[in-house]
Amino acid sequence: MNQIEARRRVVSGMRPTGRLHLGHFHGVLKNWVKLQHEYECLFFVADWHALTTHYEDPEVIEDNVWQMVIDWLAAGVNPGSASLFIQSRIPEHAELHLLLSMITPLSWVERVPNYKDTTARTNDRDLATYGFLGYPVLQSADILAYQAGHVPVGADQVPHVEITREIARRFNHIFGKETDFEALAEEAIKQLGRRNAKMYRELRREYLEQGIQESLEKAQALIYDQQKTSLGNRDRLLGYLEGGGKIILPEPQVLLTDTSVVPGMDGQKMSKSYNNTIALREDPDKVTQNIKTMITDPARARRADPGNPDVCPVYTLHKIYSDDATKNWVREGCTSAGIGCIDCKRPLIEKVLEEQQPMRDRARQYEEDPALVKSIVAEGCENARSIVRTTLENVRSAMGLDYR
């Protein structure tokens, strides 16, 4: 990790739609647990986002919020390493959403893939609302409010981050044009000191003339290393470095994550919508029963019939949980009919229960002490607000709204 990466934040959120399951753990939470040791992480409950699709069911949101936070803590997210907070407790998200909506072209939000896909396949509720159409702008505000350098997403979510980058770029283009910008930037360079100023100019020239990405990163690191440089001059130096204006809202970078698609009990992707999940804190007996009755290769109707692991959802779970020796044992036994489906499932049940036990243990103290969960979130909210206040001051100033 280079110096500038070490200084950047990671921001990510989840909608509170119910208790989390193994799909959430392997798709998101395992990565969060890893990232919290590498970056400054802020993880939030996206309760306003839940209302964009479930505005008619507000009574379920509160319980879902606290249960989801407990699931995060149970999975190993550490409040000592990451800030956990609730989106609606940070009103600056709403203000930034409003301000960004003033400059976001309507065509940008209409082209987001998830908007058309969700409206097309959702028949049980009306999504023809301003809130649902504008959720990508709210999502952009969630990220840009913290000037997050990295946003962890799967490949299918990259367009969500790309519109955030476009909105930041448009904002900087419109509001980053200071009078005498170049003169102010040159003065800021002089304040770096003779040695650093010379290095900055050389790296800037290499990037602008030759497109050397490493030169850009070195120059950015140089800027962030200047503890005495004001925020205004820092933003000018960063913008001037890339040949533009003052950078008020930095463009976040996608942090691609490996996401395992966890099959549900019916063979489809594990999802609450399909009622085929194993919750993170599921009772062990129910976990055992669910896996025992999990669908297998449909062609293997009898114990003596050979099977094909490549079309069996149980084997997909083995790819996630089992070592090579066990996977080889399963493949050999299944294709030769040397083992039955129940035999195949036993080591899988053991591994799932083994993975879940620490989660149950960690969750117990929070289940028994709801006040502890609320205090963790309150502390996270306080930290989040201390960050976003600075961002909003800069945004208001750039938009001419800092008059008194």
C-alpha positions as semicolon CSV with decimal commas, in nm:
position;residue;x (nm);y (nm);z (nm)
1;M;0,000;0,000;0,000
2;N;0,145;0,339;-0,097
3;Q;0,125;0,649;0,121
4;I;-0,178;0,802;-0,045
5;E;-0,376;0,475;-0,024
6;A;-0,298;0,455;0,346
7;R;-0,457;0,797;0,395
8;R;-0,775;0,719;0,209
9;R;-1,103;0,603;0,351
10;V;-1,327;0,313;0,261
11;V;-1,703;0,370;0,282
12;S;-1,967;0,103;0,237
13;G;-2,326;0,051;0,343
14;M;-2,602;-0,207;0,352
15;R;-2,977;-0,169;0,343
16;P;-3,157;-0,301;0,654
17;T;-3,392;-0,550;0,491
18;G;-3,368;-0,825;0,756
19;R;-3,122;-1,055;0,927
20;L;-2,812;-1,133;0,729
21;H;-2,730;-1,476;0,590
22;L;-2,429;-1,670;0,464
23;G;-2,455;-1,501;0,125
24;H;-2,400;-1,163;0,291
25;F;-2,109;-1,299;0,492
26;H;-1,915;-1,441;0,197
27;G;-2,019;-1,165;-0,042
28;V;-1,956;-0,859;0,177
29;L;-1,879;-0,905;0,546
30;K;-1,564;-1,117;0,513
31;N;-1,421;-0,841;0,297
32;W;-1,522;-0,572;0,549
33;V;-1,343;-0,761;0,825
34;K;-1,029;-0,768;0,610
35;L;-1,050;-0,403;0,501
36;Q;-1,089;-0,268;0,855
37;H;-0,726;-0,362;0,920
38;E;-0,599;-0,194;0,600
39;Y;-0,799;0,130;0,569
40;E;-0,994;0,383;0,770
41;C;-1,336;0,221;0,732
42;L;-1,683;0,366;0,772
43;F;-1,972;0,120;0,746
44;F;-2,327;0,250;0,758
45;V;-2,684;0,125;0,776
46;A;-2,854;0,265;0,466
47;D;-3,199;0,311;0,617
48;W;-3,296;0,593;0,379
49;H;-3,211;0,361;0,091
50;A;-3,445;0,100;0,241
51;L;-3,727;0,352;0,213
52;T;-3,668;0,398;-0,160
53;T;-3,822;0,054;-0,218
54;H;-3,998;-0,029;0,112
55;Y;-4,155;0,306;0,199
56;E;-4,487;0,135;0,272
57;D;-4,333;-0,092;0,539
58;P;-4,152;0,150;0,775
59;E;-4,245;-0,048;1,086
60;V;-3,993;-0,324;1,007
61;I;-3,694;-0,094;0,954
62;E;-3,604;-0,023;1,318
63;D;-3,568;-0,386;1,423
64;N;-3,383;-0,466;1,101
65;V;-3,135;-0,185;1,172
66;W;-3,029;-0,316;1,514
67;Q;-3,030;-0,680;1,410
68;M;-2,810;-0,603;1,113
69;V;-2,559;-0,416;1,326
70;I;-2,545;-0,718;1,559
71;D;-2,481;-0,938;1,255
72;W;-2,192;-0,710;1,154
73;L;-2,040;-0,733;1,500
74;A;-2,098;-1,108;1,508
75;A;-1,920;-1,147;1,175
76;G;-1,610;-0,979;1,317
77;V;-1,647;-0,613;1,226
78;N;-1,468;-0,439;1,512
79;P;-1,598;-0,100;1,635
80;G;-1,244;-0,027;1,751
81;S;-1,122;-0,054;1,391
82;A;-1,420;0,080;1,195
83;S;-1,694;0,337;1,250
84;L;-2,048;0,194;1,239
85;F;-2,329;0,441;1,195
86;I;-2,683;0,494;1,067
87;Q;-2,733;0,700;0,751
88;S;-3,038;0,893;0,874
89;R;-2,849;1,005;1,185
90;I;-2,618;1,208;0,959
91;P;-2,838;1,482;0,809
92;E;-2,546;1,608;0,598
93;H;-2,609;1,309;0,368
94;A;-2,949;1,456;0,283
95;E;-2,810;1,807;0,233
96;L;-2,534;1,688;0,003
97;H;-2,786;1,474;-0,185
98;L;-2,997;1,786;-0,242
99;L;-2,702;1,997;-0,355
100;L;-2,568;1,729;-0,591
101;S;-2,914;1,680;-0,741
102;M;-2,900;2,041;-0,862
103;I;-2,620;1,956;-1,107
104;T;-2,691;1,590;-1,193
105;P;-2,842;1,542;-1,541
106;L;-3,164;1,342;-1,539
107;S;-3,030;1,112;-1,810
108;W;-2,749;0,999;-1,579
109;V;-2,982;0,851;-1,316
110;E;-3,217;0,704;-1,576
111;R;-2,937;0,502;-1,735
112;V;-2,820;0,331;-1,413
113;P;-2,874;-0,042;-1,490
114;N;-3,027;-0,127;-1,155
115;Y;-3,303;0,134;-1,199
116;K;-3,449;-0,024;-1,512
117;D;-3,387;-0,381;-1,395
118;T;-3,555;-0,334;-1,058
119;T;-3,857;-0,146;-1,191
120;A;-3,905;-0,410;-1,461
121;R;-3,903;-0,709;-1,225
122;T;-4,086;-0,554;-0,927
123;N;-4,462;-0,598;-0,950
124;D;-4,561;-0,592;-0,583
125;R;-4,488;-0,222;-0,517
126;D;-4,486;0,110;-0,697
127;L;-4,131;0,227;-0,765
128;A;-4,226;0,517;-0,988
129;T;-4,111;0,762;-0,722
130;Y;-3,867;1,052;-0,716
131;G;-3,682;0,884;-0,428
132;F;-3,617;0,563;-0,619
133;L;-3,516;0,745;-0,937
134;G;-3,275;0,965;-0,740
135;Y;-3,122;0,695;-0,521
136;P;-2,793;0,692;-0,721
137;V;-2,744;1,059;-0,628
138;L;-2,808;0,979;-0,261
139;Q;-2,560;0,692;-0,293
140;S;-2,308;0,934;-0,442
141;A;-2,363;1,169;-0,149
142;D;-2,304;0,879;0,091
143;I;-1,959;0,830;-0,063
144;L;-1,855;1,186;-0,145
145;A;-1,953;1,317;0,200
146;Y;-1,654;1,128;0,339
147;Q;-1,420;1,201;0,047
148;A;-1,375;0,825;0,035
149;G;-1,085;0,708;-0,177
150;H;-1,213;0,353;-0,218
151;V;-1,554;0,189;-0,243
152;P;-1,557;-0,192;-0,218
153;V;-1,799;-0,343;-0,470
154;G;-1,851;-0,650;-0,683
155;A;-1,813;-0,622;-1,062
156;D;-2,189;-0,582;-1,108
157;Q;-2,192;-0,268;-0,891
158;V;-1,916;-0,079;-1,071
159;P;-2,171;0,144;-1,257
160;H;-2,291;0,273;-0,918
161;V;-1,944;0,402;-0,836
162;E;-1,891;0,533;-1,188
163;I;-2,188;0,770;-1,163
164;T;-2,041;0,894;-0,832
165;R;-1,715;0,968;-1,011
166;E;-1,902;1,151;-1,288
167;I;-2,098;1,361;-1,039
168;A;-1,778;1,453;-0,852
169;R;-1,608;1,541;-1,181
170;R;-1,900;1,759;-1,288
171;F;-1,915;1,931;-0,949
172;N;-1,543;2,009;-0,959
173;H;-1,570;2,134;-1,317
174;I;-1,856;2,372;-1,233
175;F;-1,747;2,493;-0,890
176;G;-1,370;2,438;-0,889
177;K;-1,300;2,729;-1,126
178;E;-1,148;2,987;-0,895
179;T;-1,052;3,333;-1,013
180;D;-0,674;3,334;-1,060
181;F;-0,663;2,959;-0,992
182;E;-0,325;2,908;-1,156
183;A;-0,171;3,198;-0,963
184;L;-0,309;3,058;-0,637
185;A;-0,178;2,711;-0,725
186;E;0,167;2,847;-0,808
187;E;0,175;3,027;-0,474
188;A;0,077;2,701;-0,300
189;I;0,364;2,524;-0,476
190;K;0,613;2,780;-0,344
191;Q;0,488;2,715;0,009
192;L;0,595;2,350;-0,024
193;G;0,960;2,456;0,008
194;R;1,227;2,461;-0,260
195;R;1,298;2,087;-0,268
196;N;0,935;1,971;-0,260
197;A;0,825;2,239;-0,506
198;K;1,085;2,121;-0,757
199;M;0,977;1,759;-0,711
200;Y;0,608;1,853;-0,750
201;R;0,676;2,040;-1,076
202;E;0,879;1,750;-1,221
203;L;0,615;1,491;-1,130
204;R;0,335;1,712;-1,265
205;R;0,519;1,757;-1,594
206;E;0,581;1,379;-1,624
207;Y;0,213;1,307;-1,566
208;L;0,069;1,578;-1,795
209;E;0,320;1,529;-2,078
210;Q;0,377;1,154;-2,063
211;G;0,076;1,024;-1,870
212;I;0,290;0,842;-1,613
213;Q;0,045;0,723;-1,347
214;E;0,323;0,655;-1,096
215;S;0,427;1,021;-1,116
216;L;0,071;1,127;-1,035
217;E;0,059;0,898;-0,731
218;K;0,399;1,016;-0,606
219;A;0,293;1,379;-0,637
220;Q;-0,036;1,308;-0,455
221;A;0,156;1,138;-0,175
222;L;0,389;1,437;-0,159
223;I;0,093;1,670;-0,112
224;Y;-0,066;1,459;0,160
225;D;0,266;1,447;0,344
226;Q;0,263;1,827;0,388
227;Q;0,107;1,858;0,732
228;K;0,121;2,240;0,732
229;T;-0,054;2,281;0,397
230;S;-0,407;2,421;0,433
231;L;-0,703;2,222;0,301
232;G;-0,765;2,487;0,038
233;N;-0,409;2,474;-0,092
234;R;-0,408;2,096;-0,080
235;D;-0,717;2,085;-0,303
236;R;-0,562;2,339;-0,540
237;L;-0,240;2,140;-0,565
238;L;-0,431;1,818;-0,633
239;G;-0,642;1,982;-0,902
240;Y;-0,349;2,165;-1,064
241;L;-0,156;1,840;-1,068
242;E;-0,408;1,689;-1,309
243;G;-0,441;2,003;-1,519
244;G;-0,785;2,098;-1,388
245;G;-0,930;2,327;-1,125
246;K;-0,959;2,297;-0,750
247;I;-1,067;1,948;-0,641
248;I;-1,350;1,988;-0,392
249;L;-1,491;1,636;-0,414
250;P;-1,225;1,372;-0,495
251;E;-1,333;1,097;-0,734
252;P;-1,353;0,763;-0,549
253;Q;-1,185;0,454;-0,686
254;V;-1,352;0,116;-0,723
255;L;-1,208;-0,147;-0,491
256;L;-1,310;-0,468;-0,668
257;T;-1,382;-0,753;-0,432
258;D;-1,405;-1,126;-0,489
259;T;-1,764;-1,217;-0,410
260;S;-1,868;-1,579;-0,374
261;V;-2,218;-1,657;-0,500
262;V;-2,359;-1,873;-0,222
263;P;-2,636;-2,111;-0,331
264;G;-2,951;-2,131;-0,125
265;M;-3,132;-2,442;-0,009
266;D;-3,326;-2,462;-0,336
267;G;-3,020;-2,422;-0,557
268;Q;-3,088;-2,059;-0,652
269;K;-2,871;-1,776;-0,524
270;M;-2,919;-1,742;-0,149
271;S;-3,167;-1,460;-0,096
272;K;-3,442;-1,364;0,146
273;S;-3,662;-1,309;-0,159
274;Y;-3,644;-1,684;-0,232
275;N;-3,681;-1,788;0,133
276;N;-3,381;-2,019;0,092
277;T;-3,129;-1,875;0,338
278;I;-2,920;-1,980;0,636
279;A;-2,897;-1,685;0,874
280;L;-2,561;-1,599;1,032
281;R;-2,702;-1,671;1,378
282;E;-2,925;-1,961;1,277
283;D;-2,995;-2,232;1,536
284;P;-2,750;-2,522;1,478
285;D;-3,028;-2,781;1,455
286;K;-3,204;-2,577;1,189
287;V;-2,878;-2,532;0,997
288;T;-2,826;-2,907;1,002
289;Q;-3,180;-2,975;0,883
290;N;-3,161;-2,713;0,608
291;I;-2,842;-2,855;0,460
292;K;-2,967;-3,214;0,492
293;T;-3,271;-3,127;0,281
294;M;-3,080;-2,905;0,037
295;I;-3,140;-2,981;-0,329
296;T;-2,869;-3,183;-0,508
297;D;-2,807;-3,306;-0,862
298;P;-3,163;-3,373;-0,988
299;A;-3,038;-3,655;-1,210
300;R;-2,927;-3,852;-0,907
301;A;-3,267;-3,995;-0,812
302;R;-3,134;-4,308;-0,636
303;R;-2,835;-4,380;-0,413
304;A;-2,679;-4,601;-0,682
305;D;-2,704;-4,334;-0,953
306;P;-2,377;-4,152;-1,030
307;G;-2,396;-3,775;-1,001
308;N;-2,236;-3,465;-1,149
309;P;-2,088;-3,231;-0,886
310;D;-2,066;-2,947;-1,137
311;V;-2,445;-2,909;-1,143
312;C;-2,495;-2,974;-0,772
313;P;-2,552;-2,671;-0,540
314;V;-2,409;-2,868;-0,248
315;Y;-2,078;-2,901;-0,429
316;T;-2,079;-2,524;-0,488
317;L;-2,092;-2,485;-0,110
318;H;-1,805;-2,733;-0,080
319;K;-1,599;-2,501;-0,304
320;I;-1,649;-2,229;-0,044
321;Y;-1,605;-2,434;0,273
322;S;-1,402;-2,749;0,203
323;D;-1,033;-2,815;0,151
324;D;-0,899;-2,982;-0,165
325;A;-0,893;-3,329;-0,009
326;T;-1,261;-3,310;0,084
327;K;-1,360;-3,170;-0,256
328;N;-1,171;-3,451;-0,430
329;W;-1,342;-3,704;-0,204
330;V;-1,682;-3,558;-0,289
331;R;-1,616;-3,552;-0,664
332;E;-1,487;-3,909;-0,672
333;G;-1,763;-4,043;-0,450
334;C;-2,041;-3,860;-0,634
335;T;-1,937;-3,947;-0,989
336;S;-1,887;-4,314;-0,896
337;A;-2,193;-4,335;-0,666
338;G;-1,949;-4,437;-0,394
339;I;-2,112;-4,198;-0,147
340;G;-2,468;-4,078;-0,104
341;C;-2,588;-3,720;-0,086
342;I;-2,623;-3,734;0,293
343;D;-2,260;-3,856;0,316
344;C;-2,158;-3,560;0,098
345;K;-2,341;-3,312;0,319
346;R;-2,199;-3,422;0,658
347;P;-1,855;-3,254;0,632
348;L;-2,025;-2,946;0,489
349;I;-2,258;-2,923;0,789
350;E;-1,957;-2,946;1,021
351;K;-1,777;-2,662;0,840
352;V;-2,078;-2,431;0,836
353;L;-2,146;-2,486;1,205
354;E;-1,777;-2,436;1,282
355;E;-1,781;-2,104;1,097
356;Q;-2,100;-1,986;1,269
357;Q;-2,008;-2,073;1,626
358;P;-1,778;-1,771;1,684
359;M;-2,052;-1,551;1,537
360;R;-2,306;-1,682;1,786
361;D;-2,057;-1,633;2,068
362;R;-1,975;-1,277;1,965
363;A;-2,341;-1,191;1,912
364;R;-2,452;-1,306;2,256
365;Q;-2,320;-1,005;2,448
366;Y;-2,490;-0,766;2,205
367;E;-2,818;-0,957;2,208
368;E;-2,819;-0,941;2,587
369;D;-2,714;-0,575;2,600
370;P;-2,891;-0,363;2,333
371;A;-2,758;-0,047;2,500
372;L;-2,404;-0,155;2,406
373;V;-2,502;-0,176;2,039
374;K;-2,660;0,168;2,053
375;S;-2,353;0,318;2,218
376;I;-2,130;0,173;1,944
377;V;-2,353;0,327;1,678
378;A;-2,371;0,659;1,864
379;E;-1,992;0,679;1,872
380;G;-1,974;0,589;1,503
381;C;-2,230;0,859;1,419
382;E;-2,028;1,118;1,608
383;N;-1,713;1,027;1,418
384;A;-1,898;1,029;1,085
385;R;-2,047;1,375;1,148
386;S;-1,707;1,517;1,239
387;I;-1,587;1,417;0,891
388;V;-1,886;1,524;0,684
389;R;-1,912;1,868;0,843
390;T;-1,582;1,965;0,679
391;T;-1,695;1,833;0,342
392;L;-2,022;2,025;0,357
393;E;-1,843;2,346;0,457
394;N;-1,627;2,315;0,144
395;V;-1,927;2,233;-0,076
396;R;-2,138;2,521;0,058
397;S;-1,847;2,761;0,009
398;A;-1,789;2,643;-0,348
399;M;-2,159;2,686;-0,430
400;G;-2,173;3,034;-0,274
401;L;-2,383;2,926;0,024
402;D;-2,145;3,019;0,305
403;Y;-2,285;3,370;0,357
404;R;-2,402;3,470;0,703
